Amino acid sequence: MSDQYYQQPQQPITQPTPERRPILAIRGINKIYHQGEREIHVLKGISADIFKGEAIALVGPSGSGKSSLLHILGLLDKADEGKVYLNGHDCTDFNDQERTKMRRSDIGFVYQFHQLLPEFSALENVVIPQLINGHSRKDAVSRAKVILEFLGLSDRIKHRPNAMSGGEQQRVAIARAIANEPTLLLADEPTGNLDPNTAERVFQSLMGLIRQTGLAAIIATHNMELASRMDRVLQLQDGQLYSHTPQHKMQEQQ
């Protein structure tokens, strides 16, 4: 797929019109960084709605603000202006404890590097977040086995990360991210560190989970071929957010 999204942006999203209640809604998000006396406006009043079961590609040139936006959506950072609504809750003024609680229960994170705990097995890496969130060990183990089996890792549950391939490690990271049944999944270049064949398998696993669970997912990627296979593409450019419908979705709607 070409880099057409970078060349011919549509009108920026300014006033989303929700046809149904979104899982995630952002309104007028501004983010400014300071370098000495210089102000860098990374995000300029952006708004969007993300709905249940949607796989959204977040694209844009390096430095366009994709990671900054994901951190704000994941309640890891605060916008300078604007609102973030998750499952109907206005999270804008949440304190640290409230934000942590929301992250544990409602948001799953997947990063370019798996960040698994090296001293624990695949099963234990998926069990631990559930224990932290208050689940019994019995229930946590049962759910972890189901997720890992769905991702094709039933024969790897006792393996530690260093005994697994890169693709297997990333699939364990995906399992860990959804262990607490979040409604929103945020992924930052989840296939960026993998070879094409492995990236394809991880992408298919990720999309399978989204379809199976009804997650709302935002996946930041530089891989425009993968982006074209998702439900929508959101492009960050010059601080604005633009929405595009991939060709396959346009054909389905006709």
DAFENDA-V774371 format. One record per residue. RES is the residue in three letters. SS is DSSP state (helix for helix, strand for strand, loop for the rest). PHI is phi in degrees with one decimal (NA if undefined). Layout:
# DAFENDA-V774371
res,ss,phi
RES,SS,PHI
RES,SS,PHI
This chain:
# DAFENDA-V774371
res,ss,phi
MET,loop,NA
SER,loop,-77.7
ASP,loop,-92.6
GLN,helix,-59.6
TYR,helix,-63.3
TYR,helix,-82.4
GLN,helix,-100.3
GLN,loop,-131.0
PRO,loop,-66.0
GLN,loop,-84.6
GLN,loop,-69.7
PRO,strand,-65.1
ILE,loop,-75.6
THR,loop,-122.8
GLN,loop,-136.8
PRO,loop,-59.0
THR,loop,-115.9
PRO,loop,-66.5
GLU,loop,-83.8
ARG,loop,-151.1
ARG,loop,-66.9
PRO,loop,-78.8
ILE,loop,-68.0
LEU,strand,-128.8
ALA,strand,-135.1
ILE,strand,-122.3
ARG,strand,-135.4
GLY,strand,61.0
ILE,strand,-76.5
ASN,strand,-118.3
LYS,strand,-140.0
ILE,strand,-125.0
TYR,strand,-109.3
HIS,strand,-115.8
GLN,strand,-121.3
GLY,loop,65.4
GLU,loop,-90.6
ARG,strand,-88.1
GLU,strand,-106.3
ILE,strand,-111.9
HIS,strand,-85.7
VAL,strand,-78.9
LEU,strand,-123.3
LYS,strand,-121.8
GLY,strand,65.7
ILE,strand,-84.6
SER,strand,-139.6
ALA,strand,-170.2
ASP,strand,-123.2
ILE,strand,-124.0
PHE,loop,-110.7
LYS,loop,-55.4
GLY,loop,80.2
GLU,loop,-88.6
ALA,strand,-105.5
ILE,strand,-109.4
ALA,strand,-88.8
LEU,strand,-108.0
VAL,strand,-123.9
GLY,loop,156.7
PRO,loop,-60.5
SER,loop,-55.3
GLY,loop,86.2
SER,loop,-79.4
GLY,loop,111.9
LYS,helix,-60.4
SER,helix,-66.6
SER,helix,-60.1
LEU,helix,-65.6
LEU,helix,-60.8
HIS,helix,-65.0
ILE,helix,-70.3
LEU,helix,-64.4
GLY,loop,-86.1
LEU,loop,61.6
LEU,loop,-91.6
ASP,loop,-143.9
LYS,loop,-112.7
ALA,loop,-74.6
ASP,loop,-74.6
GLU,strand,-147.8
GLY,strand,110.4
LYS,strand,-124.2
VAL,strand,-124.4
TYR,strand,-114.0
LEU,strand,-127.1
ASN,loop,51.4
GLY,loop,84.6
HIS,strand,-95.2
ASP,strand,-79.2
CYS,loop,-91.5
THR,loop,-56.9
ASP,loop,-105.9
PHE,loop,-61.5
ASN,loop,-80.5
ASP,helix,-59.6
GLN,helix,-65.3
GLU,helix,-66.3
ARG,helix,-66.6
THR,helix,-62.7
LYS,helix,-62.0
MET,helix,-66.6
ARG,helix,-62.7
ARG,helix,-66.3
SER,helix,-96.9
ASP,helix,-117.0
ILE,strand,-128.7
GLY,strand,-114.0
PHE,strand,-123.4
VAL,strand,-131.5
TYR,loop,-114.8
GLN,loop,-61.7
PHE,loop,-102.6
HIS,loop,-60.3
GLN,loop,56.5
LEU,loop,-74.3
LEU,loop,-77.7
PRO,loop,-66.8
GLU,loop,-86.4
PHE,loop,-115.9
SER,strand,-74.3
ALA,helix,-57.4
LEU,helix,-59.5
GLU,helix,-64.7
ASN,helix,-64.2
VAL,helix,-89.5
VAL,helix,-75.5
ILE,helix,-55.0
PRO,helix,-59.5
GLN,helix,-70.9
LEU,helix,-63.7
ILE,helix,-61.2
ASN,loop,-87.2
GLY,loop,99.0
HIS,loop,-79.0
SER,loop,-70.0
ARG,helix,-63.2
LYS,helix,-59.0
ASP,helix,-66.5
ALA,helix,-64.8
VAL,helix,-64.7
SER,helix,-61.6
ARG,helix,-67.7
ALA,helix,-59.6
LYS,helix,-64.3
VAL,helix,-62.9
ILE,helix,-66.3
LEU,helix,-64.0
GLU,helix,-65.4
PHE,helix,-58.9
LEU,loop,-88.1
GLY,loop,76.8
LEU,loop,-120.2
SER,helix,-61.7
ASP,helix,-91.4
ARG,helix,-121.6
ILE,loop,-66.0
LYS,loop,-94.4
HIS,loop,-81.5
ARG,strand,-83.4
PRO,helix,-52.4
ASN,helix,-71.2
ALA,helix,-103.2
MET,loop,-119.2
SER,loop,-74.1
GLY,helix,-60.1
GLY,helix,-66.5
GLU,helix,-65.1
GLN,helix,-59.9
GLN,helix,-69.5
ARG,helix,-68.3
VAL,helix,-64.2
ALA,helix,-62.9
ILE,helix,-66.1
ALA,helix,-59.7
ARG,helix,-60.6
ALA,helix,-64.7
ILE,loop,-103.5
ALA,loop,-58.4
ASN,loop,-95.0
GLU,loop,53.8
PRO,loop,-69.1
THR,loop,-98.0
LEU,strand,-127.9
LEU,strand,-116.1
LEU,strand,-115.8
ALA,strand,-126.4
ASP,strand,-109.1
GLU,loop,51.4
PRO,loop,-65.8
THR,loop,-112.3
GLY,loop,-67.2
ASN,loop,-105.9
LEU,loop,-118.5
ASP,loop,-70.0
PRO,helix,-55.5
ASN,helix,-66.4
THR,helix,-68.3
ALA,helix,-59.6
GLU,helix,-63.4
ARG,helix,-67.9
VAL,helix,-64.6
PHE,helix,-62.2
GLN,helix,-63.3
SER,helix,-62.7
LEU,helix,-64.2
MET,helix,-65.9
GLY,helix,-61.2
LEU,helix,-64.8
ILE,helix,-60.6
ARG,helix,-68.6
GLN,helix,-74.0
THR,helix,-100.7
GLY,loop,78.7
LEU,loop,-56.7
ALA,strand,-93.8
ALA,strand,-130.3
ILE,strand,-118.3
ILE,strand,-120.1
ALA,strand,-76.4
THR,loop,-155.3
HIS,loop,-99.1
ASN,loop,-86.4
MET,helix,-70.8
GLU,helix,-67.8
LEU,helix,-66.3
ALA,helix,-58.5
SER,loop,-67.5
ARG,loop,-97.8
MET,loop,-92.1
ASP,loop,-77.5
ARG,strand,-147.5
VAL,strand,-120.8
LEU,strand,-106.8
GLN,strand,-108.8
LEU,strand,-95.4
GLN,strand,-151.8
ASP,loop,53.0
GLY,loop,81.3
GLN,strand,-107.4
LEU,strand,-114.0
TYR,strand,-119.0
SER,strand,-109.8
HIS,strand,-132.8
THR,loop,-103.8
PRO,loop,-59.4
GLN,helix,-57.1
HIS,helix,-65.6
LYS,helix,-73.0
MET,helix,-63.0
GLN,helix,-67.0
GLU,helix,-65.1
GLN,helix,-80.8
GLN,loop,-79.3
